């Protein structure tokens, strides 16, 4: 694909997403995925910071392909990655508040290693140590 691809990490702690998403621990990719983070990023086109890789897509089929790829290489749901419907989370949050959501309210992600908070029309995802 891109033989001289150089990974450039986002400087920020968090990564925003407003669509369907898969969030993967970069450490899990380095250990379990053949070729590590670089090959996964080439295959699934992810945004990365030092702790997480996030794949956002409008098309559910793209998300399913990435999840199948992760499962095939031994990564485990909730332990190594999660799937998130950020669009629905934002809509639910807005509905609960009766206005555009801002600040600390956020989705329940069901894992202790990731925090999500609603920021306008997206979910800000941050790795929790």
DSSP file (Angstrom, degrees, kcal/mol; ACC not computed):
  #  RESIDUE AA STRUCTURE BP1 BP2  ACC     N-H-->O    O-->H-N    N-H-->O    O-->H-N    TCO  KAPPA ALPHA  PHI   PSI    X-CA   Y-CA   Z-CA
    1    1 A X              0   0    0      0, 0.0     2,-0.5     0, 0.0    42,-0.0   0.000 360.0 360.0 360.0 -83.1    0.0    0.0    0.0
    2    2 A X    >   -     0   0    0      1,-0.1     3,-1.9     3,-0.0    40,-0.0  -0.818 360.0-174.1-122.9  88.0    2.2    2.9    1.3
    3    3 A X  T 3  S+     0   0    0     -2,-0.5    -1,-0.1     1,-0.3     0, 0.0   0.735  83.9  40.1 -61.3 -24.9    5.7    1.4    1.8
    4    4 A X  T 3  S+     0   0    0      2,-0.1    -1,-0.3     0, 0.0     2,-0.1   0.015  79.7 151.1-113.1  28.1    7.1    4.6    3.4
    5    5 A X    <   -     0   0    0     -3,-1.9     2,-0.5     1,-0.1    37,-0.0  -0.372  30.0-157.5 -60.5 132.3    4.1    5.5    5.6
    6    6 A X        -     0   0    0     -2,-0.1     2,-0.3     2,-0.0    -2,-0.1  -0.967  14.5-128.8-115.4 123.2    5.2    7.4    8.7
    7    7 A X        -     0   0    0     -2,-0.5     2,-0.5     1,-0.0    31,-0.1  -0.519  21.8-169.0 -71.6 132.6    2.8    7.3   11.6
    8    8 A X        -     0   0    0     -2,-0.3    40,-0.3    40,-0.0     2,-0.2  -0.978  12.7-146.1-123.1 116.3    2.1   10.8   13.0
    9    9 A X        -     0   0    0     -2,-0.5    40,-0.3    38,-0.1     2,-0.2  -0.548  21.2-110.2 -81.6 144.3    0.2   10.8   16.3
   10   10 A X        -     0   0    0     38,-3.3    40,-0.4    -2,-0.2    -1,-0.1  -0.505  22.0-139.6 -65.6 141.4   -2.3   13.4   17.2
   11   11 A X  S    S+     0   0    0     -2,-0.2    -1,-0.1    38,-0.1    39,-0.1   0.815  75.1  89.5 -74.3 -30.2   -0.8   15.6   20.0
   12   12 A X  S    S-     0   0    0      2,-0.1    -2,-0.1     1,-0.1     0, 0.0  -0.268  78.0-130.8 -71.2 154.3   -4.1   15.9   21.9
   13   13 A X  S    S+     0   0    0     36,-0.1   114,-0.6    37,-0.1     2,-0.2   0.826  89.3  52.5 -69.1 -32.8   -5.1   13.4   24.6
   14   14 A X  E     -A  126   0A   0    112,-0.2     2,-0.4    35,-0.0   112,-0.2  -0.683  65.6-151.3-110.2 159.7   -8.5   12.9   23.0
   15   15 A X  E     -A  125   0A   0    110,-2.1   110,-2.7    -2,-0.2     2,-0.3  -0.998  19.1-137.5-127.5 130.0   -9.9   12.1   19.6
   16   16 A X  E     +A  124   0A   0     -2,-0.4     2,-0.3   108,-0.2   108,-0.2  -0.625  22.4 177.6 -89.6 145.2  -13.3   13.3   18.5
   17   17 A X  E     +A  123   0A   0    106,-2.1   106,-3.3    -2,-0.3     4,-0.1  -0.996  18.6 176.1-144.4 141.6  -15.8   11.2   16.6
   18   18 A X        +     0   0    0     -2,-0.3     2,-0.1   104,-0.2     3,-0.1   0.285  68.7  43.6-126.7   8.9  -19.3   11.9   15.4
   19   19 A X  S    S-     0   0    0      1,-0.2    67,-1.9    67,-0.1    68,-0.2  -0.404 107.6 -39.1-128.7-157.3  -20.2    8.7   13.5
   20   20 A X  E    S-DE  57  85B   0     37,-1.5    37,-2.3    65,-0.2     2,-0.3  -0.540  70.8-177.3 -68.2 142.2  -19.9    4.9   13.9
   21   21 A X  E     -DE  56  84B   0     63,-2.8    63,-2.9    35,-0.2     2,-0.4  -0.986  33.2-154.6-146.8 154.4  -16.6    4.2   15.5
   22   22 A X  E     -DE  55  83B   0     33,-1.8    33,-2.5    -2,-0.3     2,-0.5  -1.000  18.8-161.1-122.6 130.3  -14.2    1.5   16.7
   23   23 A X  E     -DE  54  82B   0     59,-2.6    59,-2.1    -2,-0.4     2,-0.4  -0.961  11.2-176.0-116.2 125.3  -11.7    2.5   19.4
   24   24 A X  E     -DE  53  81B   0     29,-2.8    29,-2.7    -2,-0.5     2,-0.3  -0.951  29.9-116.7-125.0 138.5   -8.6    0.3   19.8
   25   25 A X  E  >  -D   52   0B   0     55,-2.5     4,-1.6    -2,-0.4    27,-0.3  -0.576  20.3-144.0 -68.0 129.5   -5.8    0.4   22.4
   26   26 A X  H  > S+     0   0    0     25,-2.4     4,-2.4    -2,-0.3     5,-0.2   0.864  99.7  59.4 -65.3 -33.6   -2.6    1.1   20.5
   27   27 A X  H  > S+     0   0    0     24,-0.5     4,-1.8     1,-0.2    -1,-0.2   0.897 103.7  51.0 -61.1 -40.1   -0.7   -1.1   22.9
   28   28 A X  H  >>S+     0   0    0      1,-0.2     4,-3.1     2,-0.2     5,-0.6   0.891 109.9  50.0 -63.8 -40.1   -3.0   -4.1   22.0
   29   29 A X  H  X5S+     0   0    0     -4,-1.6     4,-1.4     1,-0.2     7,-0.3   0.910 108.7  52.0 -65.3 -41.4   -2.3   -3.4   18.3
   30   30 A X  H  <5S+     0   0    0     -4,-2.4    -1,-0.2     6,-0.2    -2,-0.2   0.871 119.8  35.1 -61.5 -36.9    1.5   -3.3   18.9
   31   31 A X  H  <5S+     0   0    0     -4,-1.8    -2,-0.2    -5,-0.2    -1,-0.2   0.901 131.4  22.7 -84.8 -44.3    1.4   -6.7   20.7
   32   32 A X  H  <5S+     0   0    0     -4,-3.1     2,-0.5    -5,-0.2    -3,-0.2   0.740  99.6  82.6-102.9 -26.8   -1.3   -8.6   18.8
   33   33 A X  S ><<S-     0   0    0     -4,-1.4     3,-2.9    -5,-0.6     6,-0.1  -0.709  83.0-115.0 -90.8 125.4   -1.8   -7.2   15.3
   34   34 A X  T 3  S+     0   0    0     -2,-0.5    -1,-0.1     1,-0.3    -2,-0.1  -0.352 105.6  13.9 -57.3 124.1    0.7   -8.5   12.7
   35   35 A X  T 3> S-     0   0    0     -5,-0.1     4,-1.1    -2,-0.1     3,-0.5   0.384 110.6-127.3  86.9  -4.2    2.8   -5.4   11.6
   36   36 A X  H <>  -     0   0    0     -3,-2.9     4,-1.9    -7,-0.3    -6,-0.2  -0.134  60.0 -21.5  66.9-156.0    1.5   -3.5   14.6
   37   37 A X  H  > S+     0   0    0      1,-0.2     4,-2.7     2,-0.2    -1,-0.2   0.846 132.1  59.7 -60.1 -38.8   -0.2   -0.1   14.6
   38   38 A X  H  > S+     0   0    0     -3,-0.5     4,-1.9     1,-0.2    -1,-0.2   0.937 108.7  42.3 -58.7 -49.5    1.3    0.9   11.2
   39   39 A X  H  X S+     0   0    0     -4,-1.1     4,-2.1     2,-0.2    -1,-0.2   0.880 114.1  51.6 -68.2 -36.5   -0.3   -2.0    9.3
   40   40 A X  H  X S+     0   0    0     -4,-1.9     4,-3.0     1,-0.2     5,-0.3   0.927 109.4  50.5 -64.0 -42.7   -3.6   -1.6   11.1
   41   41 A X  H  X S+     0   0    0     -4,-2.7     4,-1.8     1,-0.2     5,-0.3   0.874 110.3  50.0 -63.3 -38.0   -3.7    2.1   10.2
   42   42 A X  H  < S+     0   0    0     -4,-1.9    -1,-0.2    -5,-0.2    -2,-0.2   0.903 116.2  42.4 -64.3 -40.8   -3.0    1.3    6.6
   43   43 A X  H  < S+     0   0    0     -4,-2.1    -2,-0.2     1,-0.2    -1,-0.2   0.908 130.5  21.2 -74.6 -43.7   -5.8   -1.3    6.5
   44   44 A X  H  < S-     0   0    0     -4,-3.0    -3,-0.2    -5,-0.2    -2,-0.2   0.410  94.8-126.4-112.5   1.4   -8.5    0.5    8.4
   45   45 A X     <  -     0   0    0     -4,-1.8    11,-0.4    -5,-0.3     2,-0.3   0.966  42.0-178.9  50.6  80.2   -7.5    4.2    8.1
   46   46 A X        -     0   0    0     -5,-0.3     2,-0.4     9,-0.1     9,-0.2  -0.783  31.7-129.9-111.1 151.0   -7.4    5.2   11.8
   47   47 A X  E     -F   54   0B   0      7,-2.7     7,-3.1    -2,-0.3     2,-0.4  -0.824  38.8-167.9 -89.1 138.5   -6.7    8.5   13.7
   48   48 A X  E     +F   53   0B   0     -2,-0.4   -38,-3.3   -40,-0.3     2,-0.2  -0.962  26.4 177.1-133.0 146.7   -4.2    7.8   16.5
   49   49 A X        -     0   0    0      3,-2.2   -38,-0.1    -2,-0.4   -36,-0.1  -0.624  61.4 -78.9-120.3-166.7   -2.7    9.3   19.5
   50   50 A X  S    S+     0   0    0    -40,-0.4     3,-0.1    -2,-0.2   -37,-0.1   0.752 127.2  30.5 -66.6 -21.5   -0.3    7.5   21.7
   51   51 A X  S    S+     0   0    0      1,-0.2   -25,-2.4   -38,-0.1   -24,-0.5   0.761 118.2  31.5-110.9 -32.2   -3.0    5.5   23.5
   52   52 A X  E     -D   25   0B   0    -27,-0.3    -3,-2.2   -26,-0.1     2,-0.4  -0.948  51.2-151.4-134.7 151.8   -5.9    4.9   21.1
   53   53 A X  E     -DF  24  48B   0    -29,-2.7   -29,-2.8    -2,-0.3     2,-0.5  -0.985  21.2-162.9-116.1 131.8   -6.6    4.3   17.4
   54   54 A X  E     -DF  23  47B   0     -7,-3.1    -7,-2.7    -2,-0.4     2,-0.6  -0.968   9.5-166.0-123.8 125.7  -10.1    5.4   16.3
   55   55 A X  E     -D   22   0B   0    -33,-2.5   -33,-1.8    -2,-0.5     2,-0.4  -0.950  12.0-172.8-107.2 120.5  -11.8    4.4   13.1
   56   56 A X  E     +D   21   0B   0     -2,-0.6     2,-0.3   -11,-0.4   -35,-0.2  -0.930  10.9 164.4-114.2 138.6  -14.8    6.6   12.2
   57   57 A X  E     -D   20   0B   0    -37,-2.3   -37,-1.5    -2,-0.4    -2,-0.0  -0.998  40.7-149.6-152.8 149.2  -17.1    5.7    9.3
   58   58 A X  S    S+     0   0    0     -2,-0.3     2,-0.5   -39,-0.2    -1,-0.1   0.847  88.6  73.0 -78.8 -39.7  -20.6    6.5    8.0
   59   59 A X  S >> S-     0   0    0      1,-0.1     4,-1.0   -39,-0.1     3,-0.9  -0.671  71.0-152.2 -85.6 120.1  -20.9    3.1    6.5
   60   60 A X  H 3> S+     0   0    0     -2,-0.5     4,-2.3     1,-0.2     5,-0.2   0.795  93.5  67.3 -58.7 -30.3  -21.5    0.3    8.9
   61   61 A X  H 3> S+     0   0    0      1,-0.2     4,-2.2     2,-0.2    -1,-0.2   0.867  96.5  53.6 -61.7 -36.6  -19.8   -2.1    6.6
   62   62 A X  H <> S+     0   0    0     -3,-0.9     4,-1.9     2,-0.2    -1,-0.2   0.901 109.4  48.4 -63.7 -40.4  -16.4   -0.4    7.1
   63   63 A X  H  X S+     0   0    0     -4,-1.0     4,-2.5     2,-0.2    -2,-0.2   0.914 110.0  51.4 -65.5 -43.7  -16.8   -0.8   10.8
   64   64 A X  H  X S+     0   0    0     -4,-2.3     4,-2.7     1,-0.2     5,-0.2   0.901 107.9  52.5 -61.8 -42.0  -17.7   -4.5   10.5
   65   65 A X  H  X S+     0   0    0     -4,-2.2     4,-2.0     1,-0.2    -1,-0.2   0.915 110.9  47.5 -60.5 -43.6  -14.6   -5.1    8.3
   66   66 A X  H  X S+     0   0    0     -4,-1.9     4,-2.3     2,-0.2    -2,-0.2   0.909 112.1  49.3 -65.2 -42.0  -12.3   -3.5   10.9
   67   67 A X  H  X S+     0   0    0     -4,-2.5     4,-2.8     2,-0.2     5,-0.2   0.924 110.6  50.1 -63.9 -43.8  -13.9   -5.5   13.8
   68   68 A X  H  X S+     0   0    0     -4,-2.7     4,-2.5     1,-0.2    -1,-0.2   0.896 109.9  52.1 -59.8 -39.6  -13.5   -8.7   11.8
   69   69 A X  H  X S+     0   0    0     -4,-2.0     4,-1.0    -5,-0.2    -2,-0.2   0.911 111.2  46.6 -62.1 -44.4   -9.9   -7.8   11.2
   70   70 A X  H ><>S+     0   0    0     -4,-2.3     5,-2.3     1,-0.2     3,-0.6   0.931 113.6  47.4 -64.5 -46.7   -9.3   -7.3   14.9
   71   71 A X  H ><5S+     0   0    0     -4,-2.8     3,-1.8     1,-0.2    -2,-0.2   0.892 106.1  58.8 -62.8 -40.6  -11.1  -10.5   16.0
   72   72 A X  H 3<5S+     0   0    0     -4,-2.5    -1,-0.2     1,-0.3    -2,-0.2   0.796 107.7  47.6 -58.7 -29.4   -9.1  -12.5   13.4
   73   73 A X  T <<5S-     0   0    0     -4,-1.0    -1,-0.3    -3,-0.6    -2,-0.2   0.176 124.6 -97.9-103.9  17.3   -5.9  -11.4   15.0
   74   74 A X  T < 5S+     0   0    0     -3,-1.8     2,-0.3     1,-0.3    -3,-0.2   0.562  71.2 145.4  87.2   9.1   -6.9  -12.2   18.6
   75   75 A X      < -     0   0    0     -5,-2.3     2,-0.4    -6,-0.2    -1,-0.3  -0.622  40.4-137.6 -80.0 143.3   -8.0   -8.8   19.9
   76   76 A X     >> -     0   0    0     -2,-0.3     4,-3.2     1,-0.0     5,-1.3  -0.830  14.0-109.7-110.2 136.3  -10.9   -9.0   22.3
   77   77 A X  B  45S+g   81   0B   0     -2,-0.4     2,-1.4     1,-0.2     5,-0.2  -0.319 102.5   5.3 -58.4 143.3  -14.0   -6.8   22.5
   78   78 A X  T  45S+     0   0    0      3,-3.3    -1,-0.2     1,-0.2     4,-0.1  -0.135 129.0  61.4  71.5 -37.4  -14.0   -4.6   25.6
   79   79 A X  T  45S+     0   0    0     -2,-1.4    -1,-0.2    -3,-0.2    -2,-0.2   0.926 127.3   6.6 -78.6 -46.8  -10.5   -5.7   26.6
   80   80 A X  T  <5S+     0   0    0     -4,-3.2   -55,-2.5     1,-0.3     2,-0.3   0.693 133.3   5.1-109.1 -26.9   -8.7   -4.4   23.5
   81   81 A X  E   < -Eg  24  77B   0     -5,-1.3    -3,-3.3   -57,-0.2     2,-0.3  -0.985  53.3-157.6-154.6 160.6  -11.4   -2.5   21.5
   82   82 A X  E     -E   23   0B   0    -59,-2.1   -59,-2.6    -2,-0.3     2,-0.4  -0.960  17.4-130.6-137.1 159.9  -15.0   -1.2   21.6
   83   83 A X  E     -E   22   0B   0     -2,-0.3     2,-0.4   -61,-0.2   -61,-0.2  -0.901  27.3-173.0-107.1 141.0  -17.6   -0.2   19.1
   84   84 A X  E     -E   21   0B   0    -63,-2.9   -63,-2.8    -2,-0.4     2,-0.9  -0.999  26.5-151.7-139.3 134.8  -19.4    3.1   19.6
   85   85 A X  E  >  +E   20   0B   0     -2,-0.4     4,-1.9   -65,-0.2   -65,-0.2  -0.782  23.7 175.5-101.3  85.4  -22.3    4.8   17.8
   86   86 A X  H  > S+     0   0    0    -67,-1.9     4,-2.3    -2,-0.9     5,-0.2   0.853  73.6  58.8 -62.7 -37.5  -21.2    8.4   18.6
   87   87 A X  H  > S+     0   0    0    -68,-0.2     4,-2.2     1,-0.2    -1,-0.2   0.932 108.5  44.3 -58.8 -47.5  -24.0    9.9   16.5
   88   88 A X  H  > S+     0   0    0      1,-0.2     4,-2.8     2,-0.2     5,-0.2   0.877 110.3  55.8 -65.9 -37.8  -26.7    8.1   18.6
   89   89 A X  H  X S+     0   0    0     -4,-1.9     4,-2.2     2,-0.2    -1,-0.2   0.911 109.1  46.9 -60.6 -42.7  -24.9    9.1   21.9
   90   90 A X  H  X S+     0   0    0     -4,-2.3     4,-2.6     2,-0.2     5,-0.2   0.926 112.6  49.4 -65.9 -45.0  -25.0   12.8   20.9
   91   91 A X  H  X S+     0   0    0     -4,-2.2     4,-2.3     1,-0.2    -2,-0.2   0.921 112.2  48.0 -61.1 -44.3  -28.7   12.6   19.9
   92   92 A X  H  X S+     0   0    0     -4,-2.8     4,-2.3     1,-0.2    -1,-0.2   0.908 112.1  49.5 -62.8 -41.9  -29.6   10.9   23.2
   93   93 A X  H  X S+     0   0    0     -4,-2.2     4,-2.0    -5,-0.2     6,-0.2   0.917 111.4  48.3 -64.0 -43.9  -27.6   13.4   25.2
   94   94 A X  H  X>S+     0   0    0     -4,-2.6     4,-2.1     1,-0.2     5,-0.8   0.887 111.1  51.2 -63.6 -38.8  -29.3   16.3   23.4
   95   95 A X  H  <5S+     0   0    0     -4,-2.3    -1,-0.2    -5,-0.2    -2,-0.2   0.907 109.3  50.0 -66.0 -41.6  -32.7   14.8   24.0
   96   96 A X  H  <5S+     0   0    0     -4,-2.3    -1,-0.2     1,-0.2    -2,-0.2   0.884 119.0  37.4 -64.1 -38.6  -32.1   14.3   27.7
   97   97 A X  H  <5S-     0   0    0     -4,-2.0    -1,-0.2     2,-0.3    -2,-0.2   0.689  99.9-132.8 -88.1 -19.2  -30.9   17.9   28.1
   98   98 A X  T  <5S+     0   0    0     -4,-2.1     2,-0.3     1,-0.2    -3,-0.2   0.630  81.7  53.3  75.1  12.3  -33.4   19.4   25.7
   99   99 A X  S   <S-     0   0    0     -5,-0.8    -2,-0.3    -6,-0.2    -1,-0.2  -0.938 107.6 -52.8-160.0 177.3  -30.6   21.4   24.1
  100  100 A X        -     0   0    0     -2,-0.3     2,-0.3    -3,-0.1    21,-0.1  -0.425  61.8-123.5 -62.8 131.5  -27.1   21.0   22.5
  101  101 A X        +     0   0    0     19,-0.4    19,-1.2   -11,-0.2     2,-0.3  -0.577  36.8 168.3 -82.5 138.1  -25.0   19.0   24.9
  102  102 A X  B     +B  119   0A   0     -2,-0.3     2,-0.4    17,-0.2     3,-0.4  -0.994  40.1   8.0-144.1 142.1  -21.7   20.5   26.1
  103  103 A X  S    S-     0   0    0     15,-0.6    15,-0.2    -2,-0.3    -2,-0.0  -0.717 107.7  -3.6 103.9-138.4  -19.3   19.5   28.9
  104  104 A X  S    S+     0   0    0     -2,-0.4    -1,-0.2    13,-0.1    12,-0.1   0.610  91.7 103.4 -86.0 -12.9  -19.0   16.6   31.2
  105  105 A X        +     0   0    0     -3,-0.4    13,-2.6    13,-0.1     2,-0.3  -0.389  52.1 154.0 -63.9 148.9  -22.1   14.5   30.3
  106  106 A X        -     0   0    0     11,-0.3    11,-0.2    17,-0.1     2,-0.1  -0.993  41.7 -70.9-168.4 171.6  -21.1   11.6   28.2
  107  107 A X        -     0   0    0     -2,-0.3     2,-0.7     1,-0.1     9,-0.5  -0.364  40.5-118.8 -73.5 149.6  -21.8    8.1   27.0
  108  108 A X        -     0   0    0      1,-0.1    -1,-0.1     7,-0.1     7,-0.1  -0.822  31.3-176.7 -83.8 114.9  -21.4    5.0   29.2
  109  109 A X        -     0   0    0     -2,-0.7    -1,-0.1     5,-0.2   -26,-0.1   0.639  30.1-131.9 -94.2 -15.8  -18.8    3.1   27.3
  110  110 A X  S    S+     0   0    0      1,-0.2     2,-0.3     4,-0.1    -2,-0.1   0.626  74.5  92.2  77.4  12.0  -18.7    0.0   29.4
  111  111 A X    >   -     0   0    0      3,-0.3     3,-0.6     1,-0.1    -2,-0.2  -0.984  67.5-142.3-136.0 149.3  -14.9   -0.2   29.8
  112  112 A X  T 3  S+     0   0    0     -2,-0.3    -1,-0.1     1,-0.2    -2,-0.0   0.572  95.6  64.1 -86.2  -7.8  -12.6    1.3   32.4
  113  113 A X  T 3  S+     0   0    0     16,-0.1    15,-2.6     1,-0.1     2,-0.4   0.428  99.3  54.5 -95.8   0.9   -9.9    2.3   30.0
  114  114 A X  E <   - C   0 127A   0     -3,-0.6     2,-0.4    13,-0.3    -3,-0.3  -0.997  58.2-165.4-141.5 137.3  -11.8    4.8   28.0
  115  115 A X  E     - C   0 126A   0     11,-2.9    11,-2.7    -2,-0.4     2,-0.4  -0.959   8.0-165.6-119.4 138.1  -13.8    8.0   28.8
  116  116 A X  E     - C   0 125A   0     -9,-0.5     2,-0.4    -2,-0.4     9,-0.2  -0.976   6.5-179.6-122.9 138.4  -16.2    9.7   26.5
  117  117 A X  E     - C   0 124A   0      7,-1.9     7,-3.4    -2,-0.4     2,-0.4  -0.993  30.0-115.0-135.8 146.2  -17.7   13.1   26.8
  118  118 A X  E     + C   0 123A   0    -13,-2.6   -15,-0.6    -2,-0.4     2,-0.4  -0.637  30.3 178.6 -81.8 129.6  -20.1   15.0   24.6
  119  119 A X  E >   -BC 102 122A   0      3,-2.9     3,-1.2    -2,-0.4     2,-0.5  -0.883  61.4 -61.2-131.9  99.9  -18.7   18.1   22.9
  120  120 A X  T 3  S-     0   0    0    -19,-1.2   -19,-0.4    -2,-0.4    -2,-0.0  -0.481 120.8 -12.1  64.0-115.6  -21.2   19.8   20.6
  121  121 A X  T 3  S+     0   0    0     -2,-0.5     2,-0.3   -21,-0.1    -1,-0.2   0.001 128.0  60.2-108.8  28.0  -22.1   17.3   18.0
  122  122 A X  E <  S- C   0 119A   0     -3,-1.2    -3,-2.9   -32,-0.1     2,-0.5  -0.932  75.8-115.7-145.2 170.1  -19.3   14.8   18.7
  123  123 A X  E     -AC  17 118A   0   -106,-3.3  -106,-2.1    -2,-0.3     2,-0.6  -0.946  22.5-145.1-109.9 127.7  -17.9   12.5   21.3
  124  124 A X  E     -AC  16 117A   0     -7,-3.4    -7,-1.9    -2,-0.5     2,-0.5  -0.843  17.0-156.5 -93.2 120.9  -14.5   13.2   22.6
  125  125 A X  E     +AC  15 116A   0   -110,-2.7  -110,-2.1    -2,-0.6     2,-0.4  -0.864  14.0 178.8-104.3 128.5  -12.7    9.9   23.4
  126  126 A X  E     -AC  14 115A   0    -11,-2.7   -11,-2.9    -2,-0.5     2,-0.2  -0.994  27.9-121.9-133.1 135.4   -9.8    9.8   26.0
  127  127 A X  E     - C   0 114A   0   -114,-0.6     2,-0.5    -2,-0.4   -13,-0.3  -0.510  23.5-148.8 -71.8 137.7   -7.8    6.9   27.2
  128  128 A X              0   0    0    -15,-2.6    -1,-0.0    -2,-0.2    -2,-0.0  -0.950 360.0 360.0-112.0 122.0   -7.9    6.4   31.0
  129  129 A X              0   0    0     -2,-0.5    -1,-0.1   -15,-0.0   -16,-0.1   0.456 360.0 360.0 -82.3 360.0   -4.8    4.9   32.7
